Amino acid sequence: MNLIARLALKNLTRNRRRTALTMISIIAGIGIMIVGQAFIAGTEENIFVSAEEGVVGHVLARPEGYPSQGLNAPLDRLLTIGPEARALLDAQTVAWTGRVQFAPTAVHGAESVRVRAFGYEPDRDPRVFSRERWSIDGRYPNPEADEVTVSRSVARLLQLKPGDRFVLQVRTHHGALNALEVAVSGILTTGNTALDGLGLFAPMALTTRLTGADAPTHLSVKLARRALATDFKPRLLAVLQGAEVSTVQEETAELISLQAVRRKSLDVLVFILLALAAFGMANTFLMAAYERTREVGTLRAMGMTEGSVTALFVTEGSIVGLVGSLLGAAWGSALALWWSVHPLDISEALQRSGTTGSGTSMAFSALIYTAFDPAVAGLGVALGLAVAMASSWYPARVASALRPSDAVRA
C-alpha cells in the first residue's frame, strides 16, 4: 500500500497544472457549500433574533383580527390584561411588556409622512426587547416629557435632527382627531427593518395623552428560551379575552419558509459543481489511463495485480479529492467564521431599495451574520472525497483491464 501511495503522488506531480485544474471544481463546490449553509443558518437565526428583539418577543398577543402588515394600526380595540393574566405573566415569564402601536401623521414644516409609532413602557420594554445593537444620535426620551425618538428614515424624510420639534396627528382610541407638538430627543438606528422603516418611539405617558389608549394593543413576552413559546401560548390565550396569541416561530414562518427555498437552490448549485468535478476527474483519469498504457503494462508484467492497478488510480483520485476538499473547506470555513464575527451590513442597500422606508412589519436584521457549523465542513470534506473516489473508479477499472502483453506492445 505504501508503494501505491508513493506511485500515486509521483503520478499526480508529473502534470501539476492538470492536477490543479482537476481540483478546482471540488475546491469551489465544497467552499460554496460551507459558506452558503453558514449564510442560510445565520440568516435564519437573524430572523428569529430580529423578531424577538424588535416587535414580537417570544410570544405576542394582540386583539383578534388586528392587522399584522403595513401601516394599518387601529386603536379601536385594546388588550385587557386582568389580574389572572398579570399573575401568569409575573410568575412564568422572564419579562413582559405592553406596547401601543399606532400610525400617526408626522408634520414638520411643509413635509409630512405617516409613520409607524410604538408607545412603550420605559421600565419594562428594554427587559423584553434588547437594545444592545441599537445606536442613537442624541438620547432616549424623558418619560415625563413630550419627546420621541425617530428612525433615520423619518429624520431624513422630514429633515429632522435632535432638538427639532414637529407635530404628530392621530385618530384616537375614541375616534376623535388629536395632535401634539413633540421634540426629537434622538435619531435611532436599530438595524431592524421593522423598526427602522418609518419607525417612531414614544413613551407610554405621551402615547396615552396623544391616542387616548389606556391599554396596550400588543403584549410581548420574553421566556427563558425560544423553545418554551409553543407551550406557553395556550396558557396565555386562556387568560386573555378577545385576543389572538402567536409565537415567534409562527410570526416568522413566512420568512423562514424562504430559507428552505434558498437551501434547495444551494443544494442544486453544489450538486452541479460537484457533478462537473466528477465528470472532469473521470475524463482526466481516463485520459491518464490511456496515456500510461505502457507504464501500466510494465507494472502488470512486474507482478502488479488488477486490484493493485485499480487501487493506484483510485488512490490518485482520492488524493485529488482529499486535497481539493480540504482546500475548499479551508476557504469556505475561513469566510464563514469571518462573517460570523464581522457581519455584512446591507443597510445602505436596503435604503437604496426603499425597504427600510416602506413601513414593513417583517423583522429582519440589516446585519447579516453567518452561523458556522464544523459538522458542515466535515461533511464537505467527506462528500468531496467520495465524489473523487467514485469518479476515479471507472478509469481505474479500464486501466486494470489492460493485458500486460498488449500494454507493453503499445
C-alpha positions, 0 to 999 in steps of 0.5 A, spaced: 500 500 500 505 504 501 508 503 494 501 505 491 501 511 495 508 513 493 506 511 485 500 515 486 503 522 488 509 521 483 503 520 478 499 526 480 506 531 480 508 529 473 502 534 470 501 539 476 497 544 472 492 538 470 492 536 477 490 543 479 485 544 474 482 537 476 481 540 483 478 546 482 471 544 481 471 540 488 475 546 491 469 551 489 463 546 490 465 544 497 467 552 499 460 554 496 457 549 500 460 551 507 459 558 506 452 558 503 449 553 509 453 558 514 449 564 510 442 560 510 443 558 518 445 565 520 440 568 516 435 564 519 437 565 526 437 573 524 430 572 523 428 569 529 433 574 533 430 580 529 423 578 531 424 577 538 428 583 539 424 588 535 416 587 535 414 580 537 418 577 543 417 570 544 410 570 544 405 576 542 398 577 543 394 582 540 386 583 539 383 578 534 383 580 527 388 586 528 392 587 522 399 584 522 402 588 515 403 595 513 401 601 516 394 599 518 394 600 526 387 601 529 386 603 536 379 601 536 380 595 540 385 594 546 388 588 550 385 587 557 390 584 561 386 582 568 389 580 574 389 572 572 393 574 566 398 579 570 399 573 575 401 568 569 405 573 566 409 575 573 410 568 575 412 564 568 415 569 564 422 572 564 419 579 562 413 582 559 411 588 556 405 592 553 406 596 547 401 601 543 402 601 536 399 606 532 400 610 525 400 617 526 401 623 521 408 626 522 408 634 520 414 638 520 414 644 516 411 643 509 413 635 509 409 630 512 409 622 512 405 617 516 409 613 520 409 607 524 409 609 532 410 604 538 408 607 545 412 603 550 413 602 557 420 605 559 421 600 565 419 594 562 420 594 554 428 594 554 427 587 559 423 584 553 426 587 547 434 588 547 437 594 545 444 592 545 445 593 537 441 599 537 445 606 536 442 613 537 444 620 535 442 624 541 438 620 547 432 616 549 426 620 551 424 623 558 418 619 560 415 625 563 416 629 557 413 630 550 419 627 546 420 621 541 425 618 538 425 617 530 428 612 525 433 615 520 428 614 515 423 619 518 429 624 520 431 624 513 424 624 510 422 630 514 429 633 515 429 632 522 435 632 527 435 632 535 432 638 538 427 639 532 420 639 534 414 637 529 407 635 530 404 628 530 396 627 528 392 621 530 385 618 530 384 616 537 382 610 541 375 614 541 375 616 534 376 623 535 382 627 531 388 629 536 395 632 535 401 634 539 407 638 538 413 633 540 421 634 540 426 629 537 430 627 543 434 622 538 435 619 531 435 611 532 438 606 528 436 599 530 438 595 524 431 592 524 427 593 518 421 593 522 423 598 526 427 602 522 422 603 516 418 609 518 419 607 525 417 612 531 418 611 539 414 614 544 413 613 551 407 610 554 405 617 558 405 621 551 402 615 547 396 615 552 395 623 552 396 623 544 391 616 542 387 616 548 389 608 549 389 606 556 391 599 554 396 596 550 394 593 543 400 588 543 403 584 549 410 581 548 413 576 552 420 574 553 421 566 556 427 563 558 428 560 551 425 560 544 423 553 545 418 554 551 413 559 546 409 553 543 407 551 550 406 557 553 401 560 548 395 556 550 396 558 557 396 565 555 390 565 550 386 562 556 387 568 560 386 573 555 379 575 552 378 577 545 385 576 543 389 572 538 396 569 541 402 567 536 409 565 537 415 567 534 416 561 530 409 562 527 410 570 526 416 568 522 414 562 518 413 566 512 420 568 512 423 562 514 419 558 509 424 562 504 430 559 507 428 552 505 427 555 498 434 558 498 437 551 501 434 547 495 437 552 490 444 551 494 443 544 494 442 544 486 448 549 485 453 544 489 450 538 486 452 541 479 459 543 481 460 537 484 457 533 478 462 537 473 468 535 478 466 528 477 465 528 470 472 532 469 476 527 474 473 521 470 475 524 463 482 526 466 483 519 469 481 516 463 485 520 459 491 518 464 489 511 463 490 511 456 496 515 456 500 510 461 498 504 457 505 502 457 507 504 464 501 500 466 503 494 462 510 494 465 507 494 472 502 488 470 508 484 467 512 486 474 507 482 478 502 488 479 495 485 480 488 488 477 486 490 484 493 493 485 492 497 478 485 499 480 487 501 487 493 506 484 488 510 480 483 510 485 488 512 490 490 518 485 483 520 485 482 520 492 488 524 493 485 529 488 479 529 492 482 529 499 486 535 497 481 539 493 476 538 499 480 540 504 482 546 500 475 548 499 473 547 506 479 551 508 476 557 504 469 556 505 470 555 513 475 561 513 469 566 510 464 563 514 467 564 521 469 571 518 462 573 517 460 570 523 464 575 527 464 581 522 457 581 519 455 584 512 451 590 513 446 591 507 443 597 510 445 602 505 442 597 500 436 596 503 435 604 503 437 604 496 431 599 495 426 603 499 425 597 504 427 600 510 422 606 508 416 602 506 413 601 513 414 593 513 412 589 519 417 583 517 423 583 522 429 582 519 436 584 521 440 589 516 446 585 519 447 579 516 451 574 520 453 567 518 452 561 523 458 556 522 457 549 523 464 544 523 459 538 522 458 542 515 465 542 513 466 535 515 461 533 511 464 537 505 470 534 506 467 527 506 462 528 500 468 531 496 472 525 497 467 520 495 465 524 489 473 523 487 473 516 489 467 514 485 469 518 479 476 515 479 473 508 479 471 507 472 478 509 469 481 505 474 477 499 472 479 500 464 486 501 466 486 494 470 483 491 464 489 492 460 493 485 458 500 486 460 502 483 453 498 488 449 500 494 454 507 493 453 506 492 445 503 499 445 
